[in-house]
Amino acid sequence: MKRQKRDRLERAHSNGYQAGLAGKNKENCPYQSTDAKMEWLGGWRDAINDRQMGLFK
């Protein structure tokens, strides 16, 4: 069970990162559960920071 939960949260983080790279707004988070939403937003923030540092265009 722990692996399934971790995989789900890792997927949420990855989806948030991809959304951030695409320039989507953080209000577009598709998750309702607190854990998944936090992971998605964390990925989104990581992507925004990477874009600001010039790692992606």
ZIWOVEN-V303163 format. One record per pair of residues at least 4 apart in sequence whose ideal C-beta (glycine too) atoms are under 8 Angstrom apart, sorted by the first residue. I is the first residue (numbers start at 0). J is the second residue. If there is no record, write none. Layout:
# ZIWOVEN-V303163
i->[I/I]
j->[J/J]
This chain:
# ZIWOVEN-V303163
i->[0/1/2/3/4/5/6/7/7/8/8/8/8/9/9/10/11/11/11/11/11/11/11/12/12/12/12/12/13/13/14/14/14/14/15/15/15/15/15/15/15/15/15/15/16/16/16/16/16/17/17/17/18/18/18/18/18/18/18/19/19/19/19/19/19/19/19/19/20/20/20/20/22/23/23/25/25/28/28/28/28/29/30/30/30/30/31/31/32/33/34/35/36/37/38/39/40/41/42/43/44/45/46/46/47/48/49/49/50/50/50]
j->[4/5/6/7/8/9/10/11/35/12/34/35/38/13/38/14/15/30/35/36/38/39/42/16/38/39/41/42/17/42/18/29/39/42/19/28/38/39/40/41/42/43/45/46/20/42/43/45/46/21/42/46/23/27/28/39/42/43/46/23/42/43/44/45/46/47/49/50/46/49/50/55/50/27/43/40/43/36/39/40/43/39/35/36/38/39/35/36/36/37/38/39/40/41/42/43/44/45/46/47/48/49/50/55/51/52/54/55/54/55/56]
